Amino acid sequence: MNTGRMTEPELETEHNPAQQEQQRQLQSRTEATPADGGDGGPQGGRFRRARVLPWAATFAVAAAFFALCLAQSLNQAWNADTASMSLQGWDLVHGHLLLRGWWSSDVNFYTLDTPLYGLCLLVIGFGSTALHVAGALLYTFVFLAAAWLAKGREHGARAWLRVALTALLLTAPLFHGMLTLTLILVPDHCGTVIFTLVSFTLVSRYTERRWTPWVLVAVLTLGQLGDATVRFVTVPTLLIVWFLDTLLERRLRTPRHWLALATLASVLASLGLRAVMKHFGAYYLNKPHTQIAPLADWGWHLKGTWLSLLTLFGVSPDFPGDSAGTVALTFIGGFVLLCGAASMLYTVVRWTKVDVADRLLVVAIVVYLGAYAFSTVAMRGGGGGYEIVGVLVLSGTLGARNIPRLRVPGLQLSDRGRARARLAGTVAAAVAAATCLITGTGLFRAPQTSSIQPLAGWLADHHLTYGIAGYWNAEPVTIYSGGSVQVRQIILVPGGFVPYAWNAPRRWFDAKQHDANFVIAQDYTQQPQSPLTPASAESCFGKPSAIYRVDNFTVMVYPYNLLTRSHTPVLKPGA
């Protein structure tokens, strides 16, 4: 008699993902075998459709997600960080594989963001549109990696429900477009989370495969080469979860041990690869802020982490906000934040009964926030959200995995009722995600434009093709002008300037190769440590031969090559 209880072997299989996957594969092979023994029968046709349709549906979803992200991206303006990263990518795709002579920032995203931006410039054309396309593509890849991990071992309607929830939780904070700059327009660690998500997927779904350790080493090595976040968040997470699971299982020899060794090997491989690259003259990398902060600073660091977390999710610290858009974003972002927090609590309570992917996501979020809060990278207030942007993606992925598991007390549904509920949930989540993205495209508000774009056109019309400016105005002019005007970033010093050694190559400032004859100055600056006003420019370069006022910019033209006033920058120890 069937009592509805599972036997001991069934219970063991229920909590063994590897056995579950083997049973599903065996069942799928059995069901897909053509009845007539050939590929041309009705069964064979259904088998082929069953293999093709999911891929076609995935492509359609990715294309729709990309189109909506691009529409929202085109509505807003990127900044100098995006432009400088794109120029590095431009050099990279033109054969400068080591970026010899470049002074990179503390994170140059060498293995993903930078080449992607360069490829978009190469394929689409050197201009602003390519940057919007690259940002939308990058966030689409983030979504696909998150959906892959969120889907887990589910198939059919259950899988699509998780994918739809992933789309909703990753796009809801983009409502009203307030976070588009952080998530889509500027390469600020968002693409890095792809390495984390792929690593977690390998560990949770492909543990038994012989190739998994080798692929894991490659993924983690590439990730660490482009962003130290992988070394200080992803690697510790994998080792912590492996250690905890080993203690609970009390087994010394499992396939997961090989993955732990692969994780450790990736650290050595990335350090060794970087050393070899430096030996052959690769880019100079400013040393990232990876030191532990003094104990006296931990108080305001924790407060700043909390405020940055709220800002990242679009939640106004002055709850609920002072405008309709802010209030709406506060409640929508708060919903996403609560989904992540509830999913973390659910995973901790059921630690031994959930999949390893859930445990990895929970630990990664904790490590991410801890690494930011107790390191010297933390900043006062809520301005550090871009440093912990991966928390939003990891939280959304965890929520998408756990929300379908919720059960309403006292509600009993038949199999058909559960199927209908999953379909309704999938449609509702997909529509909500699309609504958030469409609303942020500017259909209901005026688009934002950059004041630098008209300046680039004016300079081109007046045949001013090579000049200098502050960081926030230099590379954007170069991109907006399609490369016809090139402006290089500087910091003024007594008697001249030093190149701003941040995402720039030395050759830009070689007076033998280039002739810079104008300065772009402003009465104010977005970078207080390197003010470049008309007065300060005149004190360093002398009286200009001509002065033009272009909107809020002052263009000062000189009769000599300004690059002859360049001094060698003093570089701090790099990485």
C-alpha positions as CSV (number, residue, x, y, z in Angstrom):
1,M,0.0,0.0,0.0
2,N,1.3,3.5,-0.9
3,T,1.3,5.6,2.3
4,G,2.8,8.7,0.6
5,R,6.1,8.4,2.6
6,M,9.5,8.0,0.9
7,T,11.7,5.1,1.7
8,E,15.3,5.5,2.9
9,P,16.8,5.1,-0.6
10,E,14.3,7.7,-2.0
11,L,15.2,10.1,0.8
12,E,18.9,9.7,0.0
13,T,18.2,10.4,-3.6
14,E,16.1,13.4,-2.8
15,H,19.1,15.1,-1.1
16,N,21.7,13.9,-3.6
17,P,21.7,16.2,-6.6
18,A,24.0,13.9,-8.6
19,Q,21.7,11.0,-8.3
20,Q,18.7,13.2,-9.2
21,E,20.5,14.3,-12.3
22,Q,21.4,10.7,-13.3
23,Q,17.8,9.6,-12.9
24,R,16.5,12.6,-15.0
25,Q,19.0,11.8,-17.8
26,L,18.0,8.1,-17.7
27,Q,14.3,9.0,-17.8
28,S,14.8,11.6,-20.6
29,R,16.7,9.0,-22.7
30,T,14.0,6.4,-22.1
31,E,11.2,8.8,-23.0
32,A,13.0,10.2,-26.1
33,T,13.8,6.9,-27.8
34,P,11.8,6.7,-31.0
35,A,9.2,3.9,-31.0
36,D,10.1,2.7,-34.5
37,G,13.9,2.7,-33.7
38,G,14.7,5.4,-36.2
39,D,15.0,9.2,-36.1
40,G,12.3,9.9,-38.6
41,G,9.3,8.6,-36.6
42,P,6.9,10.7,-34.5
43,Q,8.9,10.0,-31.3
44,G,12.1,11.1,-33.0
45,G,10.5,14.4,-34.1
46,R,9.3,15.1,-30.6
47,F,12.8,14.4,-29.3
48,R,14.4,16.8,-31.7
49,R,11.8,19.5,-30.9
50,A,12.4,18.9,-27.2
51,R,16.1,19.7,-27.7
52,V,15.7,22.6,-30.0
53,L,12.8,24.5,-28.4
54,P,14.5,25.3,-25.1
55,W,17.5,26.7,-27.0
56,A,15.2,28.8,-29.2
57,A,13.3,30.0,-26.2
58,T,16.5,30.9,-24.4
59,F,17.7,32.9,-27.4
60,A,14.4,34.8,-27.6
61,V,14.4,35.6,-23.9
62,A,18.0,36.8,-24.1
63,A,17.3,38.9,-27.2
64,A,14.3,40.6,-25.6
65,F,16.2,41.2,-22.4
66,F,19.1,42.8,-24.4
67,A,16.7,45.0,-26.4
68,L,15.1,46.4,-23.3
69,C,18.4,47.0,-21.6
70,L,19.7,48.7,-24.7
71,A,16.6,50.9,-24.9
72,Q,17.2,52.0,-21.3
73,S,20.9,52.4,-21.8
74,L,20.4,54.7,-24.8
75,N,18.3,57.0,-22.7
76,Q,21.1,57.9,-20.4
77,A,24.7,59.1,-20.7
78,W,27.8,57.0,-19.8
79,N,30.8,58.7,-18.2
80,A,34.6,58.9,-18.4
81,D,35.1,55.5,-16.8
82,T,33.2,53.8,-19.6
83,A,35.1,55.8,-22.2
84,S,38.6,55.0,-20.8
85,M,37.7,51.3,-20.5
86,S,36.6,51.4,-24.1
87,L,39.8,52.9,-25.3
88,Q,41.7,50.2,-23.5
89,G,39.6,47.7,-25.3
90,W,40.2,49.4,-28.6
91,D,43.9,48.9,-28.1
92,L,43.4,45.3,-27.0
93,V,41.4,44.3,-30.1
94,H,44.0,46.0,-32.4
95,G,46.8,43.6,-31.3
96,H,48.1,45.3,-28.1
97,L,47.4,42.2,-26.1
98,L,49.6,43.2,-23.1
99,L,48.4,46.8,-23.2
100,R,52.1,47.7,-23.1
101,G,52.6,51.3,-21.7
102,W,49.2,51.6,-20.2
103,W,48.6,52.9,-16.8
104,S,45.4,51.0,-15.7
105,S,43.1,51.7,-12.8
106,D,43.1,49.5,-9.7
107,V,40.7,47.2,-11.6
108,N,40.9,47.1,-15.4
109,F,38.5,44.2,-16.2
110,Y,41.1,42.9,-18.6
111,T,39.5,39.5,-19.3
112,L,35.8,40.4,-19.9
113,D,34.6,44.0,-19.9
114,T,37.5,45.6,-21.7
115,P,37.7,43.2,-24.7
116,L,33.9,43.3,-25.0
117,Y,33.9,47.1,-25.2
118,G,36.7,47.0,-27.7
119,L,34.9,44.4,-29.9
120,C,31.8,46.6,-29.9
121,L,33.8,49.6,-31.0
122,L,35.4,47.5,-33.7
123,V,32.2,46.0,-35.1
124,I,29.7,48.8,-34.6
125,G,32.0,51.7,-35.1
126,F,34.1,54.1,-33.0
127,G,31.4,56.1,-31.2
128,S,28.9,56.4,-28.4
129,T,26.5,53.8,-29.7
130,A,29.0,51.0,-29.3
131,L,29.4,51.8,-25.6
132,H,25.6,51.5,-25.0
133,V,25.5,48.2,-26.9
134,A,28.5,46.8,-24.9
135,G,26.9,47.8,-21.6
136,A,23.5,46.2,-22.5
137,L,25.3,43.0,-23.7
138,L,27.3,42.8,-20.5
139,Y,24.2,43.0,-18.3
140,T,22.4,40.4,-20.6
141,F,25.4,38.0,-20.0
142,V,25.0,38.7,-16.2
143,F,21.3,37.8,-16.5
144,L,22.0,34.6,-18.5
145,A,24.6,33.5,-16.0
146,A,22.3,34.2,-13.1
147,A,19.4,32.4,-14.8
148,W,21.6,29.4,-15.4
149,L,22.5,29.1,-11.8
150,A,18.9,29.9,-10.6
151,K,17.4,27.3,-12.9
152,G,19.6,24.6,-11.3
153,R,18.4,21.1,-12.2
154,E,14.8,22.1,-12.9
155,H,13.2,21.6,-16.3
156,G,10.1,22.7,-18.0
157,A,7.7,25.1,-16.3
158,R,9.7,25.0,-13.0
159,A,12.8,26.2,-14.8
160,W,11.1,29.0,-16.7
161,L,9.5,30.3,-13.5
162,R,13.0,30.6,-12.0
163,V,14.3,32.3,-15.1
164,A,11.4,34.8,-15.1
165,L,11.9,35.6,-11.4
166,T,15.6,36.1,-12.1
167,A,14.7,38.7,-14.7
168,L,12.4,40.4,-12.4
169,L,14.7,40.6,-9.4
170,L,17.6,41.8,-11.6
171,T,15.6,44.5,-13.4
172,A,13.3,45.8,-10.7
173,P,16.0,48.1,-9.3
174,L,16.3,49.6,-12.8
175,F,12.8,50.9,-12.5
176,H,12.8,54.7,-13.4
177,G,16.3,54.2,-14.7
178,M,18.0,55.5,-11.5
179,L,20.5,52.6,-11.3
180,T,21.2,52.2,-15.0
181,L,24.6,54.0,-14.7
182,T,25.8,51.4,-12.1
183,L,24.4,48.3,-13.7
184,I,24.6,48.9,-17.4
185,L,26.5,52.0,-18.4
186,V,29.7,51.9,-16.4
187,P,31.9,48.8,-16.0
188,D,31.9,48.8,-12.2
189,H,32.3,45.2,-11.2
190,C,29.0,44.1,-12.6
191,G,30.5,41.9,-15.3
192,T,32.8,40.4,-12.7
193,V,29.9,38.6,-11.1
194,I,29.7,36.4,-14.2
195,F,32.8,34.6,-13.1
196,T,31.3,34.0,-9.7
197,L,28.0,32.7,-11.1
198,V,29.7,30.4,-13.6
199,S,32.0,29.0,-10.8
200,F,29.0,28.3,-8.6
201,T,27.2,26.6,-11.4
202,L,30.2,24.4,-12.1
203,V,30.5,23.4,-8.5
204,S,26.8,22.8,-7.9
205,R,25.8,21.0,-11.2
206,Y,29.0,19.4,-12.6
207,T,30.9,18.2,-9.6
208,E,31.1,14.6,-11.0
209,R,32.5,15.6,-14.4
210,R,36.3,15.1,-14.9
211,W,36.7,18.3,-16.8
212,T,35.1,20.5,-14.1
213,P,38.3,21.2,-12.0
214,W,40.1,22.3,-15.1
215,V,37.4,24.6,-16.3
216,L,37.0,26.0,-12.7
217,V,40.7,26.8,-12.7
218,A,40.4,28.6,-16.0
219,V,37.3,30.6,-15.0
220,L,38.7,31.7,-11.6
221,T,42.1,32.5,-13.1
222,L,40.6,34.8,-15.7
223,G,38.3,36.4,-13.2
224,Q,41.2,37.2,-10.8
225,L,43.3,38.6,-13.6
226,G,40.6,41.1,-14.4
227,D,39.2,42.0,-11.0
228,A,40.6,41.3,-7.5
229,T,37.0,40.9,-6.3
230,V,37.1,37.3,-7.6
231,R,40.1,36.5,-5.4
232,F,38.6,38.1,-2.3
233,V,35.0,37.1,-2.6
234,T,34.5,34.1,-5.0
235,V,37.6,32.1,-3.9
236,P,36.9,32.4,-0.1
237,T,33.3,31.5,-0.7
238,L,34.1,28.3,-2.5
239,L,36.6,27.2,0.2
240,I,34.4,28.1,3.1
241,V,31.4,26.1,1.7
242,W,33.7,23.2,0.9
243,F,35.1,23.2,4.4
244,L,31.7,23.4,6.1
245,D,30.3,20.6,3.9
246,T,33.3,18.5,4.6
247,L,32.7,18.8,8.3
248,L,29.0,18.0,8.0
249,E,29.6,15.0,5.6
250,R,32.7,13.7,7.5
251,R,34.1,12.4,4.3
252,L,37.6,13.1,3.3
253,R,37.5,11.9,-0.3
254,T,34.8,13.4,-2.5
255,P,34.9,15.0,-6.0
256,R,34.4,18.4,-4.2
257,H,38.0,18.1,-2.9
258,W,39.3,18.3,-6.4
259,L,37.3,21.5,-6.9
260,A,38.8,23.0,-3.7
261,L,42.3,22.2,-5.0
262,A,41.3,23.8,-8.3
263,T,40.2,26.9,-6.4
264,L,43.5,27.2,-4.6
265,A,45.4,26.5,-7.8
266,S,43.6,29.4,-9.5
267,V,45.1,31.8,-7.1
268,L,48.6,30.7,-7.9
269,A,47.9,30.6,-11.6
270,S,46.5,34.1,-11.7
271,L,49.5,35.5,-9.7
272,G,51.9,33.6,-11.9
273,L,50.3,34.7,-15.1
274,R,50.3,38.3,-14.0
275,A,54.0,38.1,-13.1
276,V,54.8,36.7,-16.5
277,M,52.8,39.5,-18.2
278,K,54.6,42.1,-16.2
279,H,57.9,40.5,-17.2
280,F,57.0,41.0,-20.8
281,G,56.0,44.6,-20.3
282,A,52.2,44.4,-19.7
283,Y,50.1,47.3,-18.3
284,Y,50.9,49.0,-15.0
285,L,48.0,48.3,-12.5
286,N,47.3,50.7,-9.7
287,K,47.3,48.7,-6.5
288,P,43.7,47.9,-5.4
289,H,42.4,48.8,-1.9
290,T,42.6,45.3,-0.4
291,Q,44.0,46.2,3.0
292,I,42.1,45.7,6.2
293,A,40.9,49.0,7.6
294,P,42.0,50.3,11.0
295,L,39.7,49.1,13.9
296,A,38.8,52.7,14.6
297,D,37.2,53.1,11.2
298,W,35.0,50.0,11.4
299,G,32.0,51.9,12.9
300,W,31.5,54.3,10.0
301,H,32.5,51.5,7.5
302,L,29.6,49.4,8.7
303,K,27.2,52.4,8.4
304,G,28.5,53.2,5.0
305,T,28.1,49.6,3.9
306,W,24.4,49.6,5.0
307,L,23.8,52.9,3.2
308,S,25.5,51.7,0.1
309,L,23.5,48.5,0.2
310,L,20.2,50.5,0.3
311,T,21.4,52.8,-2.5
312,L,22.3,49.7,-4.6
313,F,18.8,48.4,-4.3
314,G,17.3,51.8,-4.9
315,V,15.9,52.1,-1.4
316,S,16.0,55.7,-0.2
317,P,17.7,56.1,3.2
318,D,15.2,58.9,3.9
319,F,12.3,56.4,3.7
320,P,10.2,56.4,1.6
321,G,11.7,59.3,-0.5
322,D,10.8,62.8,-1.5
323,S,9.4,62.2,-5.0
324,A,7.0,59.8,-6.7
325,G,9.8,58.0,-8.6
326,T,11.9,57.7,-5.5
327,V,9.0,56.3,-3.4
328,A,8.2,53.8,-6.1
329,L,11.8,52.7,-6.4
330,T,12.1,52.4,-2.6
331,F,9.2,50.0,-2.4
332,I,10.2,48.0,-5.5
333,G,13.8,47.9,-4.5
334,G,12.8,47.1,-0.9
335,F,10.8,44.2,-2.2
336,V,13.8,42.8,-4.0
337,L,16.0,43.3,-0.9
338,L,13.5,41.5,1.3
339,C,13.2,38.6,-1.1
340,G,17.0,38.2,-0.9
341,A,17.1,38.5,2.9
342,A,14.2,36.0,3.3
343,S,15.9,33.6,1.0
344,M,19.1,33.9,3.0
345,L,17.2,33.1,6.2
346,Y,15.4,30.1,4.6
347,T,18.8,28.7,3.3
348,V,20.5,29.1,6.7
349,V,17.6,27.4,8.5
350,R,17.5,24.5,6.0
351,W,21.3,24.5,5.5
352,T,21.8,20.7,5.2
353,K,18.7,20.2,3.0
354,V,19.2,22.8,0.3
355,D,21.4,22.6,-2.7
356,V,25.0,23.6,-2.6
357,A,24.2,26.5,-4.9
358,D,22.1,28.1,-2.3
359,R,24.8,27.8,0.3
360,L,27.3,29.3,-2.0
361,L,25.1,32.3,-2.7
362,V,24.5,33.0,1.0
363,V,28.1,32.8,1.9
364,A,29.1,34.9,-1.1
365,I,26.8,37.7,-0.1
366,V,28.1,37.7,3.5
367,V,31.8,37.6,2.3
368,Y,31.1,40.3,-0.3
369,L,29.6,42.7,2.3
370,G,32.3,41.8,4.9
371,A,35.1,42.4,2.4
372,Y,33.8,45.8,1.6
373,A,32.9,46.8,5.2
374,F,36.3,45.9,6.7
375,S,38.6,47.0,3.9
376,T,40.0,50.3,3.0
377,V,37.8,50.4,-0.1
378,A,34.8,51.4,1.9
379,M,33.6,55.0,1.7
380,R,31.4,57.2,3.8
381,G,27.7,57.5,3.0
382,G,25.9,55.5,0.3
383,G,28.3,56.1,-2.6
384,G,30.0,52.8,-2.6
385,G,27.2,50.7,-4.0
386,Y,29.1,50.2,-7.3
387,E,31.8,48.3,-5.3
388,I,29.3,45.7,-4.0
389,V,27.1,45.5,-7.1
390,G,27.5,41.8,-7.2
391,V,25.4,41.5,-4.0
392,L,22.3,42.6,-6.0
393,V,22.8,39.9,-8.6
394,L,23.6,37.2,-6.1
395,S,20.6,38.1,-4.0
396,G,18.3,38.1,-7.0
397,T,19.6,34.7,-8.1
398,L,19.1,33.3,-4.6
399,G,15.6,34.7,-4.5
400,A,14.7,33.2,-7.8
401,R,15.7,29.8,-6.5
402,N,13.8,30.0,-3.3
403,I,10.6,31.9,-4.0
404,P,9.0,29.0,-6.0
405,R,9.6,26.8,-2.9
406,L,7.2,28.9,-0.8
407,R,4.0,27.2,0.3
408,V,0.9,29.0,1.5
409,P,-0.3,27.3,4.7
410,G,-3.6,25.5,4.3
411,L,-3.5,25.7,0.5
412,Q,-3.6,22.4,-1.3
413,L,-3.3,22.3,-5.1
414,S,-3.6,19.5,-7.5
415,D,-0.9,18.8,-10.1
416,R,-2.9,20.8,-12.7
417,G,-3.4,23.6,-10.2
418,R,0.3,23.8,-9.4
419,A,1.1,23.8,-13.2
420,R,-1.3,26.7,-13.7
421,A,0.2,28.5,-10.7
422,R,3.7,28.1,-12.2
423,L,2.6,29.4,-15.6
424,A,0.8,32.4,-14.0
425,G,3.9,33.2,-11.9
426,T,6.2,33.0,-14.9
427,V,4.0,35.3,-17.0
428,A,3.6,37.8,-14.1
429,A,7.3,37.9,-13.4
430,A,8.2,38.3,-17.0
431,V,5.7,41.1,-17.5
432,A,6.8,42.9,-14.4
433,A,10.5,42.7,-15.5
434,A,9.7,44.0,-18.9
435,T,7.6,46.8,-17.3
436,C,10.5,47.9,-15.1
437,L,12.8,48.1,-18.1
438,I,10.3,49.8,-20.4
439,T,9.5,52.4,-17.7
440,G,13.2,53.1,-17.4
441,T,13.7,53.7,-21.1
442,G,12.3,57.3,-20.9
443,L,8.9,56.7,-22.5
444,F,7.5,58.6,-19.6
445,R,10.3,61.1,-18.9
446,A,12.9,63.2,-20.7
447,P,16.1,61.3,-21.7
448,Q,19.4,62.4,-20.2
449,T,22.1,63.7,-22.4
450,S,25.7,64.6,-21.9
451,S,26.9,68.2,-22.1
452,I,30.2,66.9,-23.5
453,Q,28.7,65.7,-26.8
454,P,28.0,69.2,-28.2
455,L,31.5,70.2,-27.1
456,A,33.0,67.3,-29.1
457,G,31.1,68.5,-32.2
458,W,32.2,72.1,-31.7
459,L,35.9,71.1,-31.4
460,A,35.7,69.0,-34.6
461,D,34.0,71.9,-36.5
462,H,36.8,74.2,-35.4
463,H,39.6,71.8,-36.4
464,L,40.9,71.5,-32.8
465,T,42.0,67.8,-32.9
466,Y,44.4,67.3,-30.0
467,G,44.2,68.7,-26.5
468,I,44.2,68.2,-22.8
469,A,41.5,68.3,-20.1
470,G,40.6,66.9,-16.7
471,Y,39.7,63.2,-16.4
472,W,36.0,63.5,-16.6
473,N,36.1,65.5,-19.8
474,A,38.9,64.0,-21.8
475,E,38.1,60.5,-23.1
476,P,34.3,61.3,-23.5
477,V,35.3,63.9,-26.1
478,T,37.4,61.4,-27.9
479,I,34.5,58.9,-28.1
480,Y,31.8,61.4,-28.9
481,S,33.8,62.8,-31.8
482,G,34.4,59.4,-33.3
483,G,38.1,59.8,-32.7
484,S,38.5,62.9,-34.9
485,V,39.2,64.9,-31.7
486,Q,41.5,63.4,-29.1
487,V,41.7,64.9,-25.6
488,R,44.0,63.5,-22.9
489,Q,43.6,63.6,-19.2
490,I,46.0,65.6,-17.0
491,I,46.6,66.9,-13.5
492,L,47.9,70.4,-13.2
493,V,51.2,71.0,-11.3
494,P,53.3,74.2,-11.0
495,G,54.8,74.9,-14.3
496,G,52.8,72.4,-16.3
497,F,51.1,69.1,-15.8
498,V,51.5,65.4,-15.2
499,P,49.5,62.8,-17.1
500,Y,46.7,61.4,-15.0
501,A,48.0,57.8,-14.8
502,W,44.6,56.2,-14.7
503,N,43.4,54.2,-17.8
504,A,45.8,56.0,-20.1
505,P,48.9,55.0,-22.1
506,R,52.2,56.9,-22.0
507,R,52.3,57.5,-25.7
508,W,49.4,59.9,-25.5
509,F,51.6,62.4,-23.8
510,D,54.7,62.1,-26.1
511,A,55.4,65.6,-27.5
512,K,57.3,64.0,-30.4
513,Q,54.2,62.1,-31.6
514,H,51.4,64.6,-30.8
515,D,50.8,68.3,-30.8
516,A,48.3,69.4,-28.2
517,N,47.3,73.0,-28.6
518,F,44.1,73.5,-26.5
519,V,42.9,73.0,-22.9
520,I,39.3,72.3,-21.9
521,A,38.6,74.0,-18.6
522,Q,35.6,74.5,-16.3
523,D,34.7,76.8,-13.5
524,Y,34.0,73.7,-11.4
525,T,35.2,70.1,-11.6
526,Q,33.9,66.7,-10.8
527,Q,37.3,65.7,-9.5
528,P,38.4,68.0,-6.7
529,Q,41.9,66.5,-6.5
530,S,42.7,67.7,-10.0
531,P,40.9,71.1,-10.6
532,L,41.3,72.5,-14.1
533,T,39.7,75.9,-14.2
534,P,40.5,78.7,-16.6
535,A,42.5,80.5,-13.9
536,S,44.6,77.4,-13.0
537,A,45.2,76.6,-16.6
538,E,46.4,80.1,-17.4
539,S,48.8,80.0,-14.3
540,C,50.4,76.8,-15.7
541,F,50.4,77.4,-19.4
542,G,50.4,81.1,-19.7
543,K,48.0,83.4,-21.5
544,P,46.1,81.7,-24.4
545,S,46.0,83.1,-27.9
546,A,42.2,82.5,-28.0
547,I,39.4,81.7,-25.6
548,Y,36.1,80.3,-26.5
549,R,33.0,79.7,-24.3
550,V,31.1,76.5,-25.3
551,D,28.2,76.0,-23.0
552,N,29.7,75.6,-19.5
553,F,33.2,74.8,-20.9
554,T,36.1,77.1,-21.6
555,V,38.3,76.2,-24.6
556,M,41.7,77.8,-24.3
557,V,43.9,77.7,-27.5
558,Y,47.7,78.1,-27.3
559,P,50.3,78.7,-30.0
560,Y,52.6,76.0,-28.8
561,N,52.6,72.3,-28.0
562,L,51.3,71.9,-24.5
563,L,52.8,68.4,-24.2
564,T,56.2,70.0,-23.8
565,R,55.0,71.1,-20.3
566,S,54.5,67.5,-19.2
567,H,56.3,66.0,-16.2
568,T,56.7,62.4,-15.4
569,P,54.0,61.1,-13.0
570,V,55.1,59.6,-9.7
571,L,53.6,56.1,-9.6
572,K,52.8,54.3,-6.4
573,P,53.7,50.6,-6.1
574,G,51.4,48.7,-8.5
575,A,50.0,45.2,-8.6
